[in-house]
Amino acid sequence: MRIQDAQNLKKDLNFYISRDLPISEITQKSPKAVELLGMYGLHCTNCFFNAQDTVENGAKMHGMTDEEIDSMIEEINKELE
């Protein structure tokens, strides 16, 4: 394994989501986060619009409140630790 590959691996292990994170980045970097978002009914990772959408926008389009979004992000990030 090259040093650069090892650095990328470490970076991916410390992946967290945030409101402003593009959904397309989640699909590229964290299959676990994709699975967890799906458990909240956010199947945006399979949507054609995910390249332009953020976690917050996707959640709001699915009717989530700001409080629900914050709670979801907190719970997902705990699972990703």
Buried (B, 14 or more C-beta within 10 A) or exposed (E): EEEEEEEEEEEEEEBEBEBEBBBBBBBEBBEEBBEBBEEBEBEBBEBEEBEEBBBBBBBBEBEBEEEBBBEBBEEBBEEBE
